[in-house]
Amino acid sequence: MKTKRVIVTEKAAAVITALKEKHGELMFHQSGGCCDGSAPMCFEKGELMLDDNDVYLGSIEGCDFHMSRDQFEYWKHTQLTLDVTPGIGSSFSLEIPMGIRFLIKSRLYSEEEAEHLEPIRIGI
């Protein structure tokens, strides 16, 4: 069985479901720090233009999850967990008007997990 690079909590999954009902298909990009530190950003699918510097990490709740190639170099040894917390971030992410924000928790892979990672895709 392949080890997922990004997973989602039940609370975050419920928020994604609500956002999909309102906005349709969604995508995520792990921000590199411009607006709200290093925060996961949720957009309508196609709203954020991706390029050859972006890495596809996998799908969560039917939504593609990406981050920049440079940032991936720092995070490639960790599994990311998308979660939500009360509060308003200073970003353009779709959940902000709900009074919550997505956040990422990370942990290092075990040796066994690292041997079975899902493949990444670089570029669009």
N, C-alpha and C positions, 0 to 999 in steps of 0.2 A: 504494500500500500504506500502511495506517495505521501510525503509530508507536505502539508499546505504551508505556504509562506505567509499567508494572511488569513485570519479567522475573525469571527464576529461574535460578540456576546448576544444573549437573548434580547436585552434592552436595546442594543444598537440595531438588531434585526427588526424589531418592532418600529423603530424610528424610520428605518429604510423603507419598510412597507408603507408607512404613512406618507413619506415623501414621494414614493413611486405613484401612489394614488393621486397625488396632487400634480406632480411634474412629469410623469411618464418615466422612461428609461433614464437611469442615472449612471454616473461614473465617479470614481474617487481618485484623487491625486494627493500624495503625501507632500505637503508644502515644505519648501526648503527654508522657510524662515522670514519671508518678506513682510507679511502682514500680521501673522499671529504665531510667531515662533515656528516650530516644526509641528504643524497640525495637519490632520487629514482634512481635505476639502472635498465636499460633495457638490457636484454640478449636474445639470441636465446633460445627458450623453451628447457628446460633440461640442458642448459649450467651451471647453478648454481645448485649445489646439495642441496636440501632441506632436513630437518630432523624433528624430533619431537619437536624441539624448534622453528619451524616456524609456523606462523598463516596465513591462507588464508583469505583475507579480502573481496574478490570479484573479478569480472572481469570488465576490462575497454577495450572497443574496441576489445573484444574477447581475451584479454590477462589476465592471472591470475596475481593477485597482492598480494604479501606476505610481511611480516616483522617478525622479531624475536619476540618471546613470551615476553621477558623482555621489549622490546621497546613498544610492544602493550600495556602493562600495563600503560605506560605514555600517549599513544595516544588514548586509547579506548573511551574516551568521546568526540572525535573530528571527524568531517567528513574531509577527506583528498581530496584535489583537485589537480590533476596532471596538471601542466602547463609547458610552455617552456619559456626560456629567452635567449637572445644572450649571447655568452661567451663560454669559454671552461673550463669545469671542469677537475679535475685531477682524473678521474675514468676510468673504463673499459666499461662504458655504451655505447651502440651502437650509440647514437646520437652525441657523442662528435666530430667525424670527420666532422659533418655538421656545426660546429661553433656555436652550441646551446647546451643547457643542460636542462634536465628536473628539475623541482623543485616542492616542495609540499607547498601548502597553506592549512591552517587548520582553522576550526571554531568549536566552541562548538555546540553540538546538542541542540535543544530546548527540553523541557520536552516531548512534543508529539513525536518528532522524536526519542528520546531515547527509548520510549516505543515500537517502531516498527522497530528496527534495523534488518538488514539482519543478519542471523547467521554467525558466524565465523567457521572455521575448523582448528583444531590444529593438526600439524604433516602432514605427507605426505599421 
